[in-house]
């Protein structure tokens, strides 16, 4: 009399195949997730730069301690960037808006600070500046021109 069913070896082989397929899928998902997180960080940076630029164009100066409004100053560190009102002769005044980059994403190299100038669409830079974000495996870049144009270069 023959019994119907699977042997232990057949079950182990099927489980081994399924585990291998799932492992490959997880590795692909992790790579995709790191890439998308870097892209989203770049898009958020571009959006925040445009918001600061809009504040400068509209001359939205702080409520006090500002004789002559210069614009919005953008400052960078390896893992964050900030924006703050710049006035003359007071310097940087008002609250500082700081954005910390997600874990594992940094600027490479750290961009030089610049100011979006008031009532114009310009930035206080002489030449185009490339701002590059990295997660060590991939780079995502934006460029800023002296005329204030912010362009998304995407992945390099």
C-alpha positions as CSV (number, residue, x, y, z in Angstrom):
1,X,0.0,0.0,0.0
2,X,1.4,3.5,-1.1
3,X,1.0,6.5,1.2
4,X,0.3,9.8,-0.4
5,X,2.3,12.9,0.6
6,X,5.7,14.6,0.5
7,X,8.9,13.3,1.9
8,X,11.0,15.4,4.4
9,X,13.6,16.0,1.7
10,X,11.1,17.3,-0.8
11,X,9.7,19.7,1.8
12,X,13.2,20.9,2.8
13,X,14.0,21.6,-0.9
14,X,10.8,23.6,-1.4
15,X,11.5,25.6,1.8
16,X,15.1,26.3,0.7
17,X,13.9,27.6,-2.7
18,X,11.3,29.9,-1.1
19,X,13.9,31.3,1.4
20,X,16.3,32.0,-1.4
21,X,13.7,33.8,-3.5
22,X,12.6,35.8,-0.4
23,X,16.2,36.8,0.3
24,X,16.8,38.1,-3.2
25,X,13.5,40.0,-3.0
26,X,14.5,41.6,0.3
27,X,17.9,42.7,-1.0
28,X,16.2,44.3,-4.1
29,X,13.7,46.0,-1.9
30,X,16.4,47.4,0.5
31,X,18.3,48.8,-2.5
32,X,15.1,50.4,-3.9
33,X,14.2,51.8,-0.5
34,X,17.7,53.5,-0.1
35,X,17.4,55.0,-3.6
36,X,13.9,56.4,-3.0
37,X,14.8,57.8,0.4
38,X,17.8,59.7,-1.3
39,X,15.5,60.9,-4.1
40,X,12.8,62.1,-1.6
41,X,15.5,63.9,0.4
42,X,16.6,65.7,-2.8
43,X,13.1,66.7,-3.7
44,X,12.5,68.0,-0.1
45,X,15.7,70.0,-0.3
46,X,14.6,71.6,-3.6
47,X,11.1,72.4,-2.2
48,X,12.6,74.0,1.0
49,X,15.1,76.0,-1.1
50,X,12.2,77.3,-3.3
51,X,10.2,78.2,-0.1
52,X,13.1,80.2,1.3
53,X,13.5,81.9,-2.1
54,X,9.8,82.8,-2.1
55,X,10.2,84.3,1.4
56,X,13.1,86.4,0.2
57,X,11.3,87.6,-3.0
58,X,8.3,88.7,-1.0
59,X,10.5,90.5,1.5
60,X,9.0,88.6,4.5
61,X,11.3,90.0,7.0
62,X,11.2,89.2,10.7
63,X,8.9,91.3,13.0
64,X,11.8,93.1,14.8
65,X,15.6,93.7,14.9
66,X,15.9,94.2,11.1
67,X,16.9,97.5,9.7
68,X,17.5,96.6,6.1
69,X,16.3,93.2,4.9
70,X,18.9,91.3,2.8
71,X,17.2,88.0,2.2
72,X,17.1,84.4,3.4
73,X,20.5,82.8,4.3
74,X,20.9,79.1,3.6
75,X,23.6,77.3,5.7
76,X,24.8,73.8,5.4
77,X,26.5,71.2,7.6
78,X,27.3,67.6,6.7
79,X,24.0,66.2,7.9
80,X,21.6,69.3,7.9
81,X,20.8,72.6,6.4
82,X,19.1,75.7,7.8
83,X,17.5,79.0,6.7
84,X,17.3,82.2,8.6
85,X,16.6,85.9,7.8
86,X,19.6,88.1,7.0
87,X,19.5,91.8,7.8
88,X,22.0,94.7,7.5
89,X,23.7,95.6,9.8
90,X,22.3,93.0,12.3
91,X,23.3,89.9,10.4
92,X,21.2,86.7,11.0
93,X,18.0,87.4,13.0
94,X,14.8,85.6,13.8
95,X,14.2,81.9,14.2
96,X,16.3,79.3,12.5
97,X,14.6,76.6,10.5
98,X,16.8,73.5,10.6
99,X,16.2,70.4,8.5
100,X,18.2,67.3,9.5
101,X,18.9,64.8,6.7
102,X,17.7,61.2,7.1
103,X,20.1,58.8,8.7
104,X,22.8,57.6,6.2
105,X,22.4,60.6,3.9
106,X,24.9,63.4,3.8
107,X,26.1,66.4,1.6
108,X,29.2,65.6,-0.4
109,X,30.9,68.0,-0.3
110,X,29.3,70.4,2.1
111,X,27.9,73.3,0.0
112,X,29.0,76.9,0.7
113,X,26.4,79.1,2.4
114,X,24.5,81.5,0.3
115,X,21.6,84.1,0.5
116,X,18.5,84.4,-1.6
117,X,18.3,88.1,-2.1
118,X,15.2,90.1,-1.3
119,X,12.8,91.3,-4.0
120,X,14.8,89.6,-6.7
121,X,15.0,86.0,-7.9
122,X,18.8,85.9,-7.4
123,X,21.2,84.2,-5.1
124,X,24.5,85.6,-3.6
125,X,26.7,83.3,-5.7
126,X,29.0,84.1,-8.7
127,X,28.7,80.7,-10.5
128,X,26.4,77.7,-10.6
129,X,26.6,75.7,-7.4
130,X,25.9,71.9,-7.4
131,X,24.5,70.5,-4.2
132,X,25.0,66.8,-4.0
133,X,23.4,64.4,-1.5
134,X,24.8,60.9,-1.1
135,X,24.0,57.6,0.7
136,X,27.5,56.3,0.0
137,X,26.2,54.1,-2.9
138,X,24.4,56.8,-5.0
139,X,24.5,60.5,-5.5
140,X,21.5,62.9,-6.1
141,X,22.2,66.4,-7.2
142,X,20.6,69.9,-7.6
143,X,22.1,73.0,-9.2
144,X,21.5,76.6,-8.2
145,X,22.4,79.4,-10.6
146,X,23.2,83.0,-9.7
147,X,19.8,83.9,-11.3
148,X,18.1,81.8,-8.6
149,X,17.1,78.9,-10.9
150,X,17.0,75.6,-9.0
151,X,17.4,72.6,-11.3
152,X,17.0,68.9,-10.4
153,X,19.9,66.9,-11.9
154,X,18.7,63.7,-10.3
155,X,21.0,60.6,-9.9
156,X,24.5,60.7,-11.2
